[in-house]
Amino acid sequence: MSADRHHFEVLSSEHRFTGKVIAVRTDAVRMPDGSVANRDVVVHPGAVAILALDADSHVVMVRQYRHPVGHELLELPAGLLDVEGESALTGARRELNEEAALVAADWAVLLDIYNSSGMSDEAIRIYLARGLTEVGEQDRFAPEHEEISMTVERYPLDELVRMALAGELVNGTAVAGVLAAWAARADGWSGLRPADAAWPARPERAGADQAGPAAG
């Protein structure tokens, strides 16, 4: 990331709320003109998402109820980085197993995004996962809460691009991942970073990547 053009000094921080996943604080920030403004910040542990692409160029998607918006959304398998000491890659492997009952032989970084940088420090790393194998029934994760009704579906990558442009695919992480995969496929995936590439967006939270070498 490029260096900041201005230095925005945080003069004070006030804790507002701590929930199960997020916290909220208010920072008093000095602006470039010398004025001071309060900025509310949603503090987030970070997350990973996986664009799992099968041999037929179909993307593995999950359909899950999201209470804040009040209906089901079609999304990429994804989850929080809330396990102490767990690397992003290990977390992605875990989430793909738990949500889609899949393991992947080949991993690469597809995209890094800030999901809502005007209000939160939430950083998401989206992986491309290929070489998919289904997990046996006896080894599958037992879902709970909203995931009990979650379904796993597969869509052609080109169809998901159409759905995104038509406003039928509206989850931000899914839209970003699908469009990035469509663009990266045109170059034969040659421009993607290795799965254990540095992630400057969350250096203070990322665990050491101890998942072993991963094919790109």
C-alpha positions in Angstrom: 0.0 0.0 0.0 1.2 3.5 -0.7 2.3 5.8 2.1 -0.3 8.1 3.6 -0.2 11.7 2.2 -1.0 13.1 5.6 -0.4 12.2 9.2 -3.7 11.8 11.1 -2.7 11.8 14.8 -5.1 10.0 17.2 -5.3 12.2 20.3 -7.5 9.9 22.4 -9.7 6.8 22.1 -12.8 5.9 24.0 -14.2 2.4 24.2 -17.9 2.2 23.5 -18.9 -1.4 23.1 -17.6 -5.0 23.0 -19.7 -7.8 21.5 -19.2 -11.4 20.5 -17.4 -10.5 17.2 -16.8 -6.7 17.1 -15.9 -3.8 19.3 -16.6 -0.1 18.8 -14.4 2.8 19.8 -14.4 6.5 19.2 -11.1 8.2 18.2 -10.4 11.9 18.4 -8.3 12.5 15.2 -6.4 15.6 14.3 -7.1 16.6 10.7 -4.5 18.1 8.2 -5.9 21.6 8.9 -5.4 21.2 12.6 -9.0 20.6 13.5 -10.1 17.6 15.6 -12.9 15.3 14.6 -14.4 12.2 16.3 -14.4 9.0 14.2 -16.3 5.9 15.3 -14.4 2.7 14.4 -15.8 -0.9 14.3 -12.9 -3.1 15.4 -13.0 -6.5 13.6 -10.7 -9.6 13.9 -10.4 -10.0 10.1 -11.8 -12.7 7.9 -11.0 -15.0 5.0 -13.1 -16.1 2.0 -12.5 -18.8 -0.5 -13.3 -18.8 -4.2 -13.2 -22.6 -4.7 -13.2 -23.4 -8.4 -13.8 -27.0 -9.6 -12.5 -28.7 -12.7 -15.6 -27.6 -14.7 -15.0 -23.9 -13.8 -17.9 -23.9 -11.4 -17.6 -21.8 -8.2 -18.6 -23.3 -4.8 -21.1 -20.9 -3.2 -23.1 -21.0 0.1 -26.5 -19.6 0.6 -26.9 -18.3 4.1 -29.4 -16.2 6.1 -27.9 -12.8 7.2 -29.9 -11.2 10.0 -28.7 -7.6 9.6 -30.2 -7.5 6.0 -33.1 -9.9 6.8 -32.7 -12.5 4.1 -30.5 -15.1 2.6 -27.4 -14.1 0.5 -25.4 -16.1 -2.0 -21.8 -15.9 -0.7 -18.3 -17.5 -0.9 -17.4 -19.8 1.9 -15.9 -17.5 4.5 -15.3 -17.0 8.2 -13.7 -15.0 11.0 -10.0 -15.1 11.9 -10.9 -15.6 15.6 -8.7 -18.6 16.5 -5.7 -17.5 18.5 -2.4 -18.0 16.6 -4.2 -19.3 13.5 -2.8 -18.1 10.1 -5.1 -16.8 7.4 -4.3 -19.7 5.2 -5.0 -22.2 8.0 -8.3 -20.4 8.7 -9.3 -20.5 5.0 -8.6 -24.3 4.9 -10.7 -24.7 8.0 -13.6 -22.6 6.7 -13.7 -24.4 3.3 -13.9 -27.7 5.2 -16.5 -26.6 7.6 -18.8 -24.7 5.2 -18.5 -26.7 2.0 -17.0 -30.0 3.1 -14.1 -29.6 0.8 -10.3 -29.7 0.9 -8.2 -28.1 -1.9 -4.8 -29.1 -3.2 -3.9 -25.7 -4.7 -4.1 -22.3 -3.0 -3.3 -18.8 -4.1 -4.2 -15.3 -2.9 -6.9 -13.9 -5.2 -7.6 -10.5 -3.5 -7.1 -8.5 -0.3 -9.8 -5.9 0.6 -11.0 -3.6 3.3 -14.7 -4.4 3.4 -16.0 -1.0 4.7 -13.0 1.2 5.3 -15.1 4.3 6.2 -16.3 2.7 9.5 -14.3 -0.5 10.2 -10.8 -1.9 10.1 -12.2 -5.3 8.8 -9.7 -6.8 6.4 -10.6 -9.8 4.2 -8.3 -12.0 2.3 -9.9 -13.9 -0.6 -8.2 -17.1 -1.7 -8.5 -19.0 -4.9 -8.7 -22.7 -4.1 -8.5 -25.5 -6.8 -8.0 -29.2 -6.9 -11.1 -29.9 -4.8 -11.9 -33.1 -2.9 -15.0 -33.7 -0.9 -14.7 -34.5 2.8 -16.1 -37.9 3.9 -19.4 -37.8 5.8 -17.8 -39.0 9.0 -15.4 -36.0 9.0 -17.8 -33.2 8.3 -18.4 -30.3 10.5 -21.7 -30.2 12.5 -23.4 -26.8 11.6 -25.1 -24.6 14.2 -27.1 -21.4 14.3 -27.7 -19.9 10.8 -25.4 -22.5 9.2 -28.0 -25.2 10.0 -30.1 -24.0 7.0 -27.1 -23.0 4.8 -27.0 -24.7 1.4 -24.0 -25.4 -0.8 -24.4 -24.6 -4.5 -22.2 -24.5 -7.6 -22.4 -21.9 -10.4 -20.3 -21.4 -13.6 -17.9 -18.5 -13.0 -19.3 -16.6 -16.1 -22.9 -16.9 -14.7 -21.8 -15.4 -11.4 -20.2 -12.5 -13.3 -23.6 -11.9 -15.0 -25.4 -12.2 -11.7 -23.1 -9.6 -10.1 -23.6 -7.1 -12.9 -27.4 -7.7 -12.9 -27.6 -7.0 -9.1 -28.5 -10.6 -8.3 -25.2 -11.3 -6.5 -24.9 -8.6 -3.9 -22.5 -9.8 -1.1 -19.5 -7.5 -1.4 -16.9 -10.2 -0.8 -18.5 -12.5 -3.3 -18.7 -9.8 -6.0 -15.1 -8.8 -5.5 -13.9 -12.4 -5.6 -15.9 -13.4 -8.6 -14.8 -10.4 -10.7 -11.2 -10.9 -9.6 -11.3 -14.5 -10.6 -12.8 -13.7 -14.0 -10.0 -11.2 -14.6 -7.3 -13.5 -13.3 -8.4 -16.4 -15.4 -7.8 -14.4 -18.6 -4.0 -14.4 -17.7 -4.0 -18.1 -16.7 -3.9 -17.2 -13.0 -0.2 -16.1 -13.6 -0.6 -12.8 -11.7 -1.7 -14.3 -8.4 0.4 -14.2 -5.2 1.4 -17.3 -3.3 -1.0 -18.5 -0.6 1.4 -17.4 2.2 2.0 -13.9 0.8 2.4 -11.1 3.4 -0.8 -9.4 4.4 0.0 -5.8 5.5 -3.6 -5.0 6.2 -3.5 -7.0 9.4 0.2 -7.4 10.5 -0.5 -7.1 14.2 -3.2 -9.8 14.1 -2.0 -12.4 11.6 -0.5 -15.6 13.0 2.7 -17.1 11.6 1.7 -19.0 8.5 2.4 -22.5 9.7 0.2 -24.5 7.3 3.2 -25.7 5.3 3.9 -25.0 1.6 0.9 -24.5 -0.7 0.8 -24.8 -4.4 -0.2 -21.7 -6.3 
